[in-house]
Amino acid sequence: MKVQTKAIHFSADQKLVVLIQKKLQKLEQFFDRILAAEVVMKLENSGKVKDKVMEIKIKVPGNLIITKETHKTFEAAIDTSLSSLKRQLIKHKKKVRRK
């Protein structure tokens, strides 16, 4: 799976990019026909604290699976996004098998 990461209005640490890629690779155990993943990270100003927004788009044959999470850290956002993507991929796999 090809993983593309984008950081908007900041530069992402290499450790964060590697962590994201490693965690997204684990999604292939739930659906092995994932074509590509696009991760967009940005900072959102809400008062004094900057929230971290992470949007992940997973391309599978015939569909696009999207999740968007906002947390205090990108690590928490990726964990929440992965659980959502896992559920959506399993649901998509069941639909494909029924056809």
N, C-alpha and C positions, 0 to 999 in steps of 0.2 A: 504494500500500500504506500502510495506517495503522500507525504504529509507536508503541507505548505503552511508556514506560520507567518503572521503579519502582526506587527506591534505598531499601533497608531499613537503618535505624539509622544513616544518614548522608545528607548532601545531595550529589547528584552535580553536578559542575562542568558548566556549559553546553557547554564544548568537548567533553567526553566524550559528552554526549547527542547533539550534532551529529555527532560522529564515528561513533557507533553507527548513527544514522539514515542517514548517507551510505553506510556499508558495507552495511547491510541492503538499501538500494535497489539495489545491484549484483546482488543475488540474482535480481531479476526478469529478468535476461538468461538465466538457466537454466530458469526456469519462470515464465511471465507471468501465471498465474492465482492469485498469492498474494493472499489476502484481507487478512490482518492479521498483525502481529508483536507479541509481548509480550516485553519484556526485563526480567528481575529481577536486580538487582545487590545483593550483600550482602557483608559482611565476616565472615570466619570466624577465630576466635581459635585458633591452634595454637601455643602457646608464646609466645615474644616477638614473633614475626612474624605479622602479620595477612594471611591469604591472601584473595584476592578471588575470589568465586564469581559466575559469570554463567550464568543460565539463560535460554535463548531458546526461545520457542514460536512456530512459524510455522503459521498456519491456511491450509490449502488446501482446495478443495472435496472433501469426503468424508474428510479426514484431518487429523491434527495431528502436526507434526514437531517434536520436542523435542531439545535438546542442552543439556548442563550441563558447564561447564568450570571448573577451579580453577587460578589462576596467581598470581604475585606482583603482576601489574598487570592492570588491566582491558583495556588495549590488547592484551596477549598473549592474554587470554581471548577477546576478540572475534575475533581472527585465527584462533585454533584452532577456535572455534565456527563461523565462516564456512566453513572448509574442510569441516567435518563436515556442515553444512547444505547445502552445494553438492552433496556426494556424495548425500545423502538426497533432495534435490530432483530430481536427474538420474535417480535410481532410480525415484522416484515418477512422473516424466514418462514413463519407459519403460513402467511398468505401466499408466498411463492410456491410452497409445497402443495397447497390445495389446488392450484391451477393444473 
